[in-house]
Amino acid sequence: MSYITDIPHFDGVLAPGVKLPAPAKRMIEFLGRVVSAASAVKPGQATVTDIACMKGTGKKGCQGAAEFVVVADKIKWRFSGCSNDGVISN
């Protein structure tokens, strides 16, 4: 599944007292980890990380690695073990 994310829309959603469904919280936490990792690499540099997939890593989860590249102020990411991928902007 592909995800297109405008990251400022998530500002403050993990603040104390905000109630979110568990899948939404995992997604937002995942996006934060990708943005944090991407801020430490040069644009155009493809990077493989140990960031876990949002599907989880259990028996039926994704066993792949999170891969991303920063291109033109966007982070393009994907997992090598499933169909999850996306673009994070702003």
C-alpha positions in Angstrom: 0.0 0.0 0.0 1.3 3.5 -0.8 1.1 6.4 1.6 1.4 10.1 0.7 2.0 12.1 3.8 2.1 15.9 4.4 4.0 15.6 7.8 2.8 19.0 9.3 -0.7 17.5 9.4 0.5 15.2 12.2 2.0 18.0 14.4 0.8 17.5 18.0 -1.2 14.3 17.5 1.1 12.4 19.8 0.7 15.0 22.6 -0.2 13.7 26.1 -4.0 13.1 26.4 -4.6 12.7 22.6 -6.3 9.4 22.1 -5.6 7.5 18.8 -6.3 4.1 17.6 -3.3 1.8 17.9 -2.7 1.5 14.1 -2.8 5.3 13.7 -0.3 5.7 16.5 2.0 3.1 15.0 1.8 4.9 11.6 2.7 8.3 13.1 5.5 6.9 15.2 6.9 5.1 12.1 6.7 8.4 10.0 8.6 10.2 12.8 11.4 7.6 12.8 11.7 7.8 9.1 11.9 11.7 9.2 14.4 11.6 12.0 16.6 9.1 10.1 16.3 10.9 6.8 17.4 14.2 8.4 20.8 12.6 9.1 21.7 11.7 5.5 22.6 13.6 2.4 19.9 14.2 -0.3 20.0 11.5 -3.0 21.7 9.0 -0.7 19.8 5.8 -0.6 19.7 4.4 3.0 18.7 1.1 4.5 17.6 1.2 8.2 16.5 -1.1 10.9 13.2 0.7 11.3 10.4 -1.8 11.8 7.4 -2.0 9.4 4.1 -0.7 10.5 2.7 -4.2 9.9 4.9 -5.5 12.7 7.6 -8.1 12.6 5.7 -11.1 14.0 4.9 -14.3 12.2 2.7 -12.6 9.6 4.5 -9.3 9.7 7.0 -7.7 7.4 10.6 -9.0 7.8 12.0 -6.4 5.3 14.2 -3.4 5.9 13.0 0.2 5.7 14.7 1.9 2.8 14.5 5.6 1.9 16.0 8.4 -0.2 15.6 12.2 0.2 14.8 13.7 -3.2 13.7 17.3 -3.8 12.6 18.0 -0.2 10.6 14.7 -0.1 11.4 11.4 1.5 10.6 8.4 -0.6 10.4 5.2 1.5 9.6 1.5 1.1 10.0 -1.8 2.7 11.9 -4.6 1.0 9.6 -7.3 2.6 6.1 -6.0 1.8 4.2 -3.6 -0.5 4.3 -0.7 1.9 5.8 2.5 0.5 5.2 6.2 0.4 6.4 9.8 0.2 6.7 12.2 3.1 6.7 15.9 2.2 7.1 19.3 4.0 
